[in-house]
Amino acid sequence: MMIQLRPKEECMFDQVSLGEVMLRLDPGEGRIKTARQFRAWEGGGEYNVARGLRRCFGYKTAILTAFADNEIGRLIEDFILQGGVDTSFIKWLPYDGIGRTTRNGLNFTERGHGVRGAVGVSDRGNTAIAQMKPGDFDFDYLFGTLGVRWLHTGGIFAALSENSAAVTIEAVKAAKKYGTIVSYDLNYRPSMWKSIGGQEKAQAVNKEIAKYIDVMIGNEEDFTACLGFDIEGNDENLVELNLDGYKKMMAKAAETYPNFKVMATTLRSVKTATVNDWAAMCWANGEIYLSNKYDGLEIMDRVGGGDSFASGLIFGLMETGDPEIAVNYGAAHGALAMTTPGDTSMASRKEVEALMGGAGARVQR
């Protein structure tokens, strides 16, 4: 097996995520700019992985994050509690009544339909988690005393502030010190980097973090924008994906970062906002493994599909150690997650494994 996990019996947590959790406000079938009501969800690129591993796959997980201590923060906490993710490591910052010193993040996201793509508008400046500094989380206690088998974090959290990037590096170093496997989803968001140095800054931060990562996850844009690895042969709009280009890119990344034990990428070809071709690819031990293909996948809400891929992949690696099985867990879980609203998965392990085995969408009675 390419990944050596800490024994389950010596760890309190199977998996822990480090990142921001926002309140998502969803206008349903409508538009943000014309909405008169929103449905509330919780969501965050790193958190969604912990929740998927808890609710779909039954692992014991926790979230490392921070909130301003007001009613919005307590609402997000309530969502997290309903998802079964441990909240013991949430930091609560005093709220000043206006959000001048600290606040909670909001994420307005419309799903898109047909020729109208999904749209996300984040309102997350000066949030509580962006203000966390090295030393604010006791990583020696978490990874050393309590024990964690797997840490997951990503490029969304690292982009929040200079502090966030420093905390990310502190966390991954501490995890490695105690033998915890570390995964990282590059999750490049141009809007998050543009005012702090753009793609150049994104590469500087992510190339430093990459030195400590065991399992690197990202799509085609992520590997290029964050780590500087070009993928040959993809057309500009990514309607046609050149798999040979992906294979060459992963070989180059493995040569540059010999600490990478596994790399994985989703393969999404967007026909319309409602219909995507969906699959995934995994590199391990110098070999490439392709998942089942879900061509013509009908999408209800694409947000969080990549995070559900990550949680399925992590589960497959932890449970079986087989990268081919793992990439299929990831692709199936991601596909199912995109058939329901909200950032987080509503799938069960039984449903994921049935889809992996070729089950269709016939009614179940």
Secondary structure, DSSP 4 states (H G I P E B T S, - for coil): ----PPPGGG-SEEEEEES--EEEEE-TTS-GGG-S--EEEEE-TTHHHHHHHHHTT---EEEE-EEESSHHHHHHHHHHHHTT-B-TT-EEEPP-SSSSS-B--EEEEE--BTTB--EEEEE-TTBTGGG--TTSS-HIIIIIII-EEEEEEEHHHHTS-HHHHHHHHHHHHHHHHTT-EEEEE----HHHHTTTTHHHHHHHHHHHHHTT-SEEE--HHHHHHHH----TT--TT-SS--HHHHHHHHHHHHHH-TT-SEEEEEEEEESSSSEEEEEEEEEETTEEEEPPPEEEEEPS--TTHHHHHHHHHHHHHHHH--HHHHHHHHHHHHHHHTTSSSSS----HHHHHHHHTT-------
